[in-house]
Amino acid sequence: KPLYSQLLLISIFFTFIILLLGFLDYKTGKDLKSQIVSMGVLGTFVGIFIGLQAFDPNNITNSVNEILVGLKTAFLTSIVGMSVSTILSITQTFSSKIDNE
């Protein structure tokens, strides 16, 4: 399935970028959490867009699967982006509280 392979590569790409930004945020102390969430949202829009490209209004029954594959990719990148950002926020909050004590 070429669409599935394409979406898998896109999902891997966005997940890699999100994890890289998370690592850089953690190691450098630069606040990259908004960029992390933005990459997740961008991945969402790309996944939806690609899923909709395979949609055929003349063959709705067979097109639904393609849209759902796109949505899986779309929401995965948002979940990863929001999760990494949240974990960094919590980690940095607890680190600063420990340092202040």
Secondary structure, 3 states (H helix, E strand, C coil): CHHHHHHHHHHHHHHHHHHHHHHHHHHHCCCCHHHHHHHHHHHHHHHHHHHHHCCCHHHHHHHHHHHHHHHHHHHHHHHHHHHHHHHHHHHHHHHHHHHHC
